[in-house]
Amino acid sequence: MSDFKLMIDGKAAGTAGTFSVLNPADESVVAMCPEGTPELVDAAIASARRALPGWSATPDVERAAKLMEIAALIEKHHQELATLVTREQGKTQSGLGANAEVGGAAAWTRVTAGLSLSERVIQDGPGGSIVVRHKPVGVVGSITPWNWPLMIATWHIVPALRVGCTVVIKPSPFTPLSTLRLVELMNAVLPPGVVNSVAGGPALGAHLAGHEGIDKIVFTGSVATGKKIMQSAAATMKRLTLELGGNDAGIVLPDTRIEPLIEKLFWGCFINGGQTCAALKRLYVHEDQYDEVVRKFADFVATIPVGDGMDPKNLIGPVSNQMQLDKIVDYVEDARTRGARIVTGGARPPGPGYFYPLTVIADATDEMRVVAEEQFGPVIPLIKYRTVEEAIRRANAVDVGLGGSIWGDDPRAAANYARQLECGTAWVNQHGALHPLAPFGGIKCSGIGVENNIEGLHEYTTIQVLSVAG
């Protein structure tokens, strides 16, 4: 797993520079990654443009068959890819970790292969015909984050391929290796130039986002970077799909029996160490059972093993990088200074690696940074409320709206409250559960557009109305 390649026009692209990819569990070097340049980005885009006419004209059934071949390759190389994800990103081999990510990538690819877009007839008669068609938008530029490197690369690339687009992808410099390997596997079955990869830092992403040869940008990451990409796209009127940050709230309804829900609450908060856009990041609990929920939840959290993701006994790994670890430390210290109570965790352990303990914060208030902002780590603040209406108002009082959840003994009553949440996905008695046939996206500053299912395919197309006189 030491020879990683940038793929351009179906073959490895030579590059003089490299950069280190670190293992967040011990800060050792996993591999030296080839570093792209603006010139290589230009070459990748030119390759994708050359491949576009042929790939978009490929019969629909043949494109679907190629995706099924890609899914089979992901499954064939499952262990290799899962090990790469753990070593470069930190998530565990056990639980909802790297193996789940690779399995999800294969499953999403298979489901997407089974989708198709059909023409819609508006009129067909003596007066003429009107047909609505979906055409591939063109060359897609993909910029992916470090938290789910393989899964999100699949989310970006596969629907683009399904409808006839070609792709240039730039993964996060923290986690480029599994994506580069995925693209290499894809190139074993796809025509040259259909999927191209480059790797490097933010400047390379900016070059890709502003390039006149790119017809659409799909980006998953922070709100701040998403806004910069929108600005870059304006000059050439690029299409955009932006899946940006969230600060998802969960509300435990009054008198809820908490014991049956604790494990689901845990994974809603702490999947991937909380480093998930749609993780539960604020939990509102009614004042009458607040102390009980805090105690029982913290007791459960304290039993979960945290450590090197390659050790199968661990369910949660390290924070993915030093930059994010520093932010998490700042959030917890701000809460502590403002009077919050750290029930469990809250202090970085000695030794190498970007580890931070699973941390439950009680007596949190809405003005604390750990509540008002997206902490994106293994930390959950619990906030007290008096009425459900008040909790919903406070849950909605942020400028993002990716997901939210309601927890209660009566799922039907909880669903009625969930409809009042201002977010793209509202869950009941679960949080963060995704399905390849369920559209996923946010409102407000959480993004533009959706991924998955037919709605996700539409994002990679333009509409053409074919109107023929009778």
C-alpha positions in Angstrom: 0.0 0.0 0.0 3.0 2.3 -0.6 2.5 3.1 -4.3 -0.3 5.6 -4.7 -1.0 7.2 -8.1 -2.7 10.3 -9.5 -4.8 9.0 -12.4 -5.2 11.2 -15.5 -6.4 9.9 -18.8 -6.5 6.3 -17.6 -2.9 6.1 -16.5 -0.6 7.2 -13.6 0.5 10.8 -13.8 4.0 11.7 -12.9 4.6 14.3 -10.3 7.8 15.5 -8.7 6.3 16.5 -5.3 4.9 14.4 -2.5 3.4 15.1 1.0 3.1 13.0 4.1 -0.1 11.3 5.2 -0.1 10.7 8.9 -1.8 8.0 11.0 -3.9 9.9 13.6 -3.5 7.0 16.0 0.3 7.4 16.4 1.3 10.3 14.1 3.5 8.0 12.0 3.7 8.4 8.2 1.3 6.1 6.5 2.6 6.9 3.0 4.0 9.7 0.9 1.2 10.9 -1.4 2.0 12.3 -4.9 1.2 16.0 -4.9 -0.6 17.5 -7.8 0.0 20.9 -9.4 -2.3 23.4 -11.2 -0.9 22.0 -14.5 -1.9 18.5 -13.6 -5.4 19.8 -12.7 -5.5 21.4 -16.2 -4.5 18.1 -17.7 -7.1 16.1 -15.7 -9.8 18.5 -16.8 -8.7 18.3 -20.4 -8.8 14.5 -20.2 -12.3 14.5 -18.7 -13.5 16.8 -21.5 -12.1 14.5 -24.2 -13.8 11.5 -22.6 -17.1 13.3 -22.1 -18.7 12.8 -25.6 -18.0 9.1 -25.6 -19.1 8.4 -22.1 -22.2 10.4 -22.3 -23.2 8.6 -25.5 -22.5 5.2 -23.9 -25.9 3.3 -23.7 -27.5 3.6 -20.3 -27.4 -0.1 -19.7 -23.7 -0.2 -20.3 -23.0 2.6 -17.9 -25.0 0.7 -15.3 -23.0 -2.4 -15.9 -19.7 -0.6 -15.4 -21.0 0.6 -12.0 -21.8 -2.9 -11.0 -18.2 -3.9 -12.0 -16.9 -1.0 -9.8 -19.0 -2.3 -6.9 -17.6 -5.8 -7.3 -14.0 -4.3 -7.3 -14.8 -2.4 -4.1 -15.9 -5.7 -2.5 -12.9 -7.6 -3.9 -10.6 -5.0 -2.3 -12.6 -4.5 0.8 -9.9 -5.3 3.4 -7.3 -3.3 1.6 -9.6 -0.2 1.4 -10.8 -0.6 5.0 -7.3 -0.8 6.3 -6.3 2.3 4.3 -9.3 4.2 5.8 -8.4 3.3 9.3 -4.7 4.1 8.9 -5.2 7.5 7.2 -8.5 8.7 8.9 -8.5 6.8 12.2 -11.9 5.2 12.3 -12.1 1.7 13.7 -12.2 -1.7 12.1 -15.0 -2.6 14.5 -18.5 -1.2 14.9 -19.7 1.5 12.6 -16.1 2.1 11.3 -14.0 1.5 8.2 -15.6 -1.8 7.3 -19.0 -0.2 7.4 -17.7 2.6 5.2 -16.3 0.3 2.5 -19.5 -1.8 2.6 -21.5 1.3 2.3 -19.5 2.5 -0.7 -20.2 -0.8 -2.5 -23.9 -0.7 -1.6 -24.4 2.9 -2.7 -22.7 2.0 -6.0 -25.0 -0.9 -6.6 -28.1 1.0 -5.7 -27.1 3.9 -8.0 -26.4 1.5 -10.8 -30.1 0.4 -10.6 -31.4 4.0 -11.0 -32.2 5.6 -14.3 -33.7 8.8 -15.6 -36.5 8.6 -18.1 -37.9 11.2 -20.5 -41.2 12.9 -19.4 -43.8 13.5 -22.1 -45.7 16.7 -21.6 -47.7 16.6 -24.9 -48.0 14.1 -27.6 -50.7 14.7 -30.2 -51.8 16.3 -33.5 -50.5 19.7 -32.2 -47.0 18.3 -31.7 -45.0 16.8 -28.9 -43.1 18.2 -25.9 -40.6 16.0 -24.1 -38.5 16.8 -21.1 -35.0 15.2 -21.2 -32.2 15.1 -18.7 -28.7 15.5 -20.2 -25.4 15.1 -18.3 -24.1 18.5 -17.0 -20.6 17.8 -18.3 -17.3 17.6 -16.4 -17.8 17.4 -12.7 -15.2 18.7 -10.2 -15.4 16.8 -6.9 -13.8 18.1 -3.6 -14.1 15.7 -0.7 -13.5 15.9 3.1 -11.4 13.9 5.5 -14.1 12.4 7.7 -15.6 9.7 5.3 -13.1 9.7 2.5 -14.2 6.6 0.6 -17.9 6.9 1.1 -18.2 10.6 0.1 -15.9 10.0 -2.9 -18.4 7.3 -4.0 -21.4 9.7 -3.3 -19.7 12.3 -5.6 -18.4 10.1 -8.4 -20.9 7.3 -8.9 -24.1 9.4 -9.7 -22.1 11.5 -12.0 -20.9 8.4 -13.9 -24.4 7.0 -13.9 -25.9 9.9 -15.9 -22.9 10.3 -18.3 -20.7 12.9 -16.7 -16.9 12.6 -16.4 -15.1 13.5 -13.1 -12.0 15.1 -11.7 -11.7 14.5 -7.9 -9.5 16.1 -5.3 -9.6 14.4 -1.9 -8.6 16.0 1.4 -4.9 16.1 1.9 -5.4 14.5 5.3 -7.0 11.4 3.7 -6.2 11.1 0.0 -5.0 7.5 -0.1 -8.2 5.5 -0.1 -9.7 7.8 -2.7 -6.7 7.5 -5.0 -6.9 3.7 -4.7 -10.6 3.8 -5.4 -10.1 5.9 -8.6 -7.3 3.5 -9.7 -9.7 0.6 -9.3 -12.3 2.5 -11.3 -9.9 3.0 -14.1 -9.5 -0.7 -14.4 -13.0 -0.9 -15.9 -13.7 2.6 -17.2 -12.6 4.3 -20.5 -9.6 6.6 -20.1 -10.4 10.0 -18.8 -13.8 9.2 -17.3 -12.5 9.5 -13.7 -9.4 11.4 -12.9 -7.7 12.2 -9.6 -5.4 14.9 -8.3 -4.2 15.4 -4.7 -3.0 18.4 -2.8 -3.9 21.3 -0.6 -6.5 24.0 -0.6 -4.9 26.0 -3.5 -5.4 23.0 -5.8 -9.1 22.8 -4.8 -9.5 26.5 -5.5 -7.9 26.0 -8.9 -10.3 23.2 -9.7 -13.4 25.1 -8.4 -12.6 28.2 -10.5 -11.6 26.4 -13.7 -13.6 27.2 -16.8 -13.4 23.6 -18.0 -15.5 22.4 -15.0 -19.3 22.5 -15.5 -20.3 21.5 -12.0 -18.6 21.4 -8.6 -19.8 19.0 -5.9 -18.2 19.8 -2.5 -18.6 18.3 1.0 -17.0 20.4 3.8 -17.3 23.5 5.9 -19.7 26.4 5.4 -16.8 28.8 5.0 -15.2 26.9 2.2 -18.6 26.3 0.6 -19.1 30.0 0.3 -15.7 30.5 -1.3 -16.6 27.8 -3.8 -19.8 29.6 -4.6 -17.9 32.7 -5.3 -15.4 30.9 -7.6 -18.3 29.2 -9.4 -20.1 32.5 -10.1 -17.7 33.6 -12.8 -18.6 30.7 -15.1 -22.1 30.0 -13.7 -21.1 26.5 -12.6 -23.8 24.2 -11.2 -23.3 23.4 -7.6 -24.0 20.7 -5.0 -22.8 21.8 -1.6 -23.2 19.5 1.5 -21.9 21.8 4.3 -21.7 21.8 8.0 -24.5 21.0 10.4 -25.2 21.5 14.1 -27.8 18.9 14.5 -30.1 19.0 17.6 -31.8 16.1 19.3 -34.8 16.6 21.6 -35.7 14.0 24.2 -39.4 14.4 24.9 -40.7 14.6 28.5 -41.1 11.4 30.5 -39.3 9.3 27.8 -37.9 6.0 29.0 -34.3 6.6 28.2 -32.8 3.2 28.7 -34.0 1.6 25.4 -32.7 4.6 23.5 -29.2 5.1 25.0 -27.3 3.0 22.6 -29.0 4.7 19.6 -28.3 8.1 21.2 -24.7 7.1 21.6 -24.2 6.2 17.9 -26.1 9.3 16.9 -23.7 11.5 18.8 -20.4 9.6 18.5 -20.3 7.7 15.2 -16.9 8.3 13.7 -15.9 10.0 17.0 -18.6 12.7 16.2 -16.7 13.7 13.0 -19.8 13.4 10.8 -21.8 16.3 9.4 -25.1 14.7 10.3 -24.1 13.5 13.8 -26.1 14.7 16.8 -24.3 17.6 18.2 -26.7 19.2 20.8 -29.1 17.2 23.0 -32.0 18.9 24.6 -33.5 17.2 27.7 -36.5 18.1 29.8 -35.7 19.6 33.2 -37.7 16.9 35.1 -35.5 14.1 33.9 -32.3 16.0 33.0 -30.2 14.6 35.8 -31.3 11.1 35.2 -30.5 11.3 31.4 -27.1 12.9 32.1 -26.1 10.3 34.6 -27.3 7.3 32.6 -25.9 8.5 29.3 -22.5 9.5 30.7 -22.3 6.1 32.5 -22.9 4.3 29.1 -20.4 6.6 27.2 -17.7 5.9 29.8 -17.8 2.1 29.0 -17.0 2.6 25.2 -13.4 1.7 24.4 -11.4 4.3 22.5 -8.0 3.7 20.9 -6.1 2.7 17.7 -8.7 1.8 15.1 -6.7 -1.3 14.0 -7.3 -2.9 17.5 -10.6 -4.7 17.1 -11.6 -4.1 20.7 -11.9 -0.3 20.1 -15.2 1.1 18.9 -14.0 4.8 18.5 -10.7 5.9 17.1 -8.7 9.2 17.4 -9.6 12.6 16.1 -8.5 12.6 12.5 -6.0 15.4 12.6 -4.2 17.9 14.8 -6.2 20.9 13.4 -9.5 19.3 14.5 -8.2 18.2 17.8 -7.1 21.7 18.7 -10.6 23.0 17.9 -12.2 20.3 20.1 -10.0 21.2 23.1 -10.9 24.9 22.6 -14.7 24.1 22.6 -14.5 22.1 25.8 -12.3 24.6 27.6 -14.7 27.4 26.7 -17.6 25.4 28.1 -15.7 24.7 31.3 -14.8 28.4 31.7 -18.4 29.4 31.2 -19.6 27.1 34.0 -20.5 23.8 32.3 -19.9 20.5 34.1 -17.7 17.9 32.4 -19.4 14.7 33.4 -17.0 12.3 31.7 -13.9 12.9 29.5 -12.8 16.5 29.0 -9.0 16.0 29.2 -6.6 14.8 26.5 -4.6 11.7 27.5 -0.8 11.7 27.3 1.1 10.0 24.6 1.1 10.1 20.8 -1.9 10.3 18.5 -4.8 12.7 18.2 -6.9 11.1 20.9 -9.6 12.9 22.9 -11.9 11.0 25.3 -15.6 10.7 24.7 -16.9 13.7 26.6 -20.4 14.5 28.0 -21.0 18.1 29.0 -23.8 18.9 31.4 -25.3 22.3 32.3 -24.5 23.6 28.8 -26.2 26.7 27.6 -27.0 28.0 24.1 -24.3 30.7 24.1 -21.5 28.3 24.8 -19.4 27.7 21.6 -19.8 23.9 22.0 -23.6 24.4 21.6 -23.7 27.4 19.2 -21.1 26.0 16.8 -20.4 22.6 15.2 -17.7 21.0 17.4 -17.2 18.0 15.0 -15.7 15.7 17.5 -16.3 13.2 20.4 -18.1 15.8 22.6 -21.8 16.2 23.3 -23.4 19.0 25.3 -26.7 18.3 27.1 -29.0 21.3 27.5 -32.0 21.6 29.8 -35.4 22.8 28.5 -38.9 23.5 30.1 -41.3 23.0 27.2 -41.1 21.1 23.9 -42.0 24.3 22.0 -39.1 26.1 23.6 -36.7 23.2 22.7 -37.8 23.3 19.1 -37.3 27.0 18.9 -33.8 26.7 20.4 -33.0 23.8 18.1 -34.0 25.8 15.1 -32.2 29.0 16.2 -29.0 28.4 14.2 -28.0 29.3 10.6 -27.5 25.6 9.6 -30.1 22.9 9.0 -28.7 19.5 8.0 -30.4 17.1 10.4 -32.4 16.8 13.6 -34.1 14.3 15.8 -36.9 13.7 18.3 -36.7 11.0 20.9 -39.8 9.6 22.7 -41.9 6.7 23.7 -44.7 7.5 21.1 -43.1 7.5 17.6 -46.2 9.1 16.1 -46.2 12.0 18.5 -42.5 12.4 18.1 -42.9 12.5 14.3 -45.3 15.4 14.6 -42.7 17.3 16.5 -40.0 16.3 14.1 -41.9 17.9 11.2 -41.3 21.3 13.0 -37.5 21.0 12.9 -35.8 23.2 10.3 -33.5 20.7 8.7 -33.1 18.5 5.6 -33.6 15.2 7.4 -35.7 14.8 10.6 -35.2 11.4 12.4 -37.4 9.8 15.2 -35.6 7.7 17.8 -32.5 7.6 15.7 -30.0 10.1 14.3 -27.8 10.0 11.2 -29.3 6.9 9.7 -28.9 7.2 5.9 -30.3 5.2 3.0 -29.1 5.2 -0.6 -32.7 5.8 -1.8 -33.4 8.7 0.6 -32.3 12.1 -0.6 -29.8 13.8 1.7 -29.1 17.5 1.9 -29.5 20.5 4.1 -31.2 23.9 4.3 -30.0 27.3 5.3 -26.2 27.4 5.4 -26.0 23.6 5.4 -25.9 23.5 1.6 -27.5 23.5 -1.8 -28.9 20.5 -3.6 -29.2 16.8 -2.4 -27.5 13.5 -2.9 -28.8 10.0 -3.4 -31.8 8.5 -5.3 -33.3 10.0 -8.4 -33.1 13.5 -6.9 -29.4 13.0 -6.5 -29.1 12.0 -10.2 -30.9 15.1 -11.2 -28.2 17.2 -9.6 -25.8 16.0 -12.3 -28.0 16.9 -15.2 -29.4 19.8 -17.1 -33.0 19.8 -18.4 -33.6 20.1 -22.1 -37.2 20.5 -23.4 -37.6 19.0 -26.9 -40.6 20.7 -28.5 -41.7 19.5 -32.0 -44.4 21.1 -34.0 -47.3 18.9 -35.3 
